[in-house]
Amino acid sequence: MALTYTFKPGGKQASEASDYFTSIATEQVEQSLGTMLPKQIMIEETRRPPLHLRVWSPRNAELQLRPMVPWLRQVIQKMCVISAPGVDPIRHMPTLLTCPESANCFIEVLGRASFTPVEQHLLTIGLRDGRTILLSTPRITLADLGDDLIGLAIHDVGSWLIEGNPMPMEQVGYPRVDHRG
């Protein structure tokens, strides 16, 4: 299936689209989680910076997250990459949208002053049945809206509605998407 892109430029458009995409994706994740309290987790690995996480999960969050750590680190890195001007975010979607574990959880990756009132949220991830439903940073929102629709908003650039399944792009190539406006 070919991908169809609809782009709307502008910072205001990106902000409004980000809010809309986030609300739809959050609702999808919340349906799979029900009501639960978050758990604060710090994952430490040799020669790697620790990951400070807040996790909502119906299962033991620490056990669920351990096999996902390499993927989490890759997602954090790719979200930094696609926030740079001139980088095509579409080519990174297969990695971003597919979690290696069949997880249902909501994860906040925290930065400075983790687990305090002044903490910094670096990345929010919503997973449902091993599919990434929401990735959100202060600059980028990527949301699986269902029915082969993906929303992408980049602060001060604009928003895209992507129709089709981006998963085979690694095998067949992808169209260039210039998000500089």
C-alpha positions in Angstrom: 0.0 0.0 0.0 1.4 3.4 -1.0 1.7 6.1 1.7 -0.2 9.3 1.3 1.0 12.5 3.1 -1.0 15.5 3.9 1.1 18.4 5.2 0.0 21.6 6.9 2.7 24.1 7.7 3.1 26.4 10.7 3.8 26.4 14.4 0.2 26.9 15.4 -0.9 24.0 13.2 1.8 21.8 14.7 0.7 22.7 18.2 -3.0 22.1 17.6 -2.3 18.8 15.7 0.0 17.7 18.5 -2.7 18.2 21.1 -5.3 16.4 18.9 -2.9 13.4 18.1 -2.0 13.1 21.8 -5.6 13.0 23.0 -6.5 10.2 20.5 -3.4 8.1 21.3 -3.7 8.6 25.0 -7.3 7.4 24.9 -6.2 4.2 23.1 -3.5 3.5 25.6 -5.7 4.2 28.6 -8.3 1.8 27.3 -5.8 -1.1 27.6 -4.4 0.0 31.0 -7.5 0.9 33.0 -6.9 2.8 36.2 -3.5 2.3 37.8 -0.9 4.2 39.6 2.5 5.0 38.1 5.7 3.3 39.3 9.0 5.1 39.4 11.9 3.1 38.0 15.6 3.8 37.4 17.3 1.4 35.1 21.1 1.3 35.4 23.4 -0.4 32.9 27.2 -0.5 32.8 28.7 2.3 30.7 25.3 3.8 29.9 23.5 6.7 31.5 20.6 5.6 33.8 17.1 5.7 32.5 14.7 7.4 34.9 11.2 6.3 34.1 7.6 6.6 35.3 5.6 3.6 34.2 1.9 2.7 34.2 1.6 -1.0 33.5 -0.9 -3.8 34.3 2.1 -6.1 34.8 5.2 -5.9 36.9 6.7 -2.8 35.3 10.3 -3.6 36.0 10.0 -7.1 34.6 8.2 -5.8 31.5 10.7 -3.1 30.9 14.0 -5.1 31.1 13.8 -6.7 27.7 12.6 -3.4 26.2 15.7 -1.3 27.4 17.7 -1.5 24.1 14.6 -0.5 22.1 13.9 2.4 24.6 17.4 3.7 24.2 17.1 3.4 20.4 13.8 5.3 20.5 15.3 8.1 22.6 18.2 8.4 20.2 16.0 8.4 17.1 13.6 11.0 18.5 16.7 13.3 19.0 17.8 12.6 15.5 14.4 13.4 13.9 14.1 16.6 15.8 17.0 18.0 13.9 16.2 20.3 10.9 16.5 18.6 7.5 16.1 15.0 8.8 13.4 12.9 7.3 11.3 11.5 10.2 9.4 9.0 8.0 12.4 6.8 7.5 12.7 6.2 11.3 9.0 5.1 11.7 9.5 1.4 11.5 11.8 1.4 14.5 9.7 3.9 16.4 6.3 2.3 15.8 7.2 -1.3 16.6 8.2 -2.4 20.1 9.9 -5.8 20.4 7.7 -6.8 23.3 4.0 -7.2 23.3 3.6 -4.5 25.9 0.7 -2.5 27.2 2.1 0.4 29.1 2.6 4.2 29.3 6.1 5.4 30.0 7.6 8.8 30.8 11.3 9.1 30.2 12.5 11.7 32.7 15.6 14.0 32.6 16.8 16.5 35.1 15.6 16.4 38.6 13.8 13.1 38.1 11.1 12.2 40.6 10.8 15.7 41.9 8.3 18.5 41.3 10.6 20.2 38.8 11.4 17.1 36.8 11.9 17.3 33.0 9.9 15.1 30.7 12.1 14.1 27.8 9.8 11.5 26.1 6.4 10.0 26.6 5.7 6.6 25.1 2.3 4.8 24.9 2.4 1.1 23.9 -0.6 -1.1 23.1 -0.1 -4.8 22.2 3.5 -4.1 21.1 2.7 -1.2 18.9 3.8 2.3 19.6 0.6 4.4 19.9 2.3 7.6 21.1 5.7 9.1 21.1 5.9 12.7 22.3 8.7 15.0 23.1 8.6 18.8 23.7 9.3 19.2 20.0 7.7 16.2 18.2 4.5 14.2 18.5 4.1 10.9 16.6 0.8 9.0 17.1 -0.8 5.9 15.6 -4.4 7.1 15.1 -5.7 3.7 14.0 -6.9 2.5 10.6 -3.5 3.0 9.0 -3.4 6.7 10.0 -0.4 8.2 11.6 -0.1 11.8 12.9 3.2 13.6 13.1 3.6 17.1 14.4 6.9 19.0 14.6 7.1 22.2 16.6 7.4 25.3 14.5 7.3 23.3 11.3 3.8 21.8 10.8 1.9 18.5 10.9 1.4 15.5 8.7 -1.3 13.0 8.4 0.2 9.9 6.9 -2.2 7.3 5.4 -1.0 3.8 4.8 1.3 1.4 6.7 4.8 2.7 7.0 6.2 -0.6 8.2 7.5 -1.9 4.8 9.4 1.3 4.0 12.8 -0.2 5.1 12.4 -2.8 2.3 10.9 -0.7 -0.5 12.3 2.7 0.2 10.4 5.8 1.2 9.5 9.2 -0.3 11.6 12.2 0.9 9.7 14.3 3.3 11.2 17.8 3.8 9.9 19.1 7.2 11.6 22.4 6.9 8.4 23.9 5.7 
